[in-house]
Amino acid sequence: MKKIILIMGAFFAFGFTNAQNFKGHASGTIGILNTKIRLQYEMPIGNKFSTGANLNYYMVNWKGPLIEPFLRLYVSDSNESGGFFQIKAGYGNLTTLQYMNSTSARWSTYGGGVAWGYKYLRPSGFTIEPLIGFRAYSAPKQNVNLNSTNGAENLGEDIGWGITTGFPIDFQLKFGYQF
């Protein structure tokens, strides 16, 4: 059984490395609505798939890094450019807000999402990549007591999370270079 798995693994690795149309793709942008820096690296897997990671660094409210490894399936004949479907998982380690009922200055969020996008590739290697989809991330844990001032603030922050950092609509417009 181990030999079969080893042979199949070598076959897939050989097939993927021979089918690659590009070596890597780096892109990034600055988020305007919820201030963040977004950097992404993508590498091919075969002709129609690619994988990579998107690093978001949030600079307002819940500050800190959120990393999202992803897998893409291109609908065109090649993963060099064209339309794609993307799935991703994510983990972030963000700061808490000053008046949150928390014992720690940082907290972890987990989630993921699905999206559809298109990679425009210029002959020079310059890329433009719009993407739209849905994502869901866990909100900060809080002690909510609506009869207290802190409870009302916490409820407000839950709403704030949902319309800023935790917003479920994923829209990205990245610019980059493919090599």
Secondary structure, DSSP 8 states (H G I E B T S, - for coil): -HHHHHHHHHHHHHHHHHH-S-S-EEEEEEETTTTEEEEEEEEEETTTEEEEEEEEEE-SSS-EEEEEEEEEEESSS-SSSEEEEEEEEEEEEEE--TTS--SSSEEEEEEEEEEEEEEEE-TTSEEEEEEEEEEEE--------TTSHHHHHHHHHHHHHHHTTT-SEEEEEEEEEE-
